Amino acid sequence: MKNLNFPEYPLRYKIEEDQKWIFDIIRRKYLVAGPEEIVRQHLVHFFIEELAYPKGKISVEKQLMLNGMKRRTDVVIYDKETKPLLIAECKAPQVKITQDAFEQVARYNLKLRVEYLVVTNGLSHYCCKLDLKKGQFVFLKDIPTYSSITS
């Protein structure tokens, strides 16, 4: 797999039954270390280590119902009152970030109504801030810190 555009983190791996597994620090269990899962785990560590997001305010693979269908968000960040603030969608490094990825996370946002959307394939990271009242958005240069979106 390509080197990801994240700092190095002490991710925990294991090999079991000829399968590589990665430890999810949020769900506290090992998961098959597919390319998208590796990106997701790097992003979670990035949120915690670099941007000071509290571990207890991060949800991974949260299920939601959308138009009568079960969907799963990759990462959801909550504020101090447990209101959703940010949705992140992860793709495998070989998957090019396209309009489809943004449309997918925007569909999830019809339900969650967050102000921040993040899309990453581990190589490129995009973040936009939404103004839900005006129906406008602006792309940000960087993913914001937790304190900057909760104050």
Secondary structure, 3 states (H helix, E strand, C coil): CCCCCCCCCCCCEEEECCEEEEEECCCCEEEECCHHHHHHHHHHHHHHHCCCCCHHHEEEEEEEEECCEEEEEEEEEECCCCCEEEEEEECCCCCCCCHHHHHHHHHHHHHHCCCEEEEECCCCEEEEEEECCCCEEEEECCCCCHHHHHC
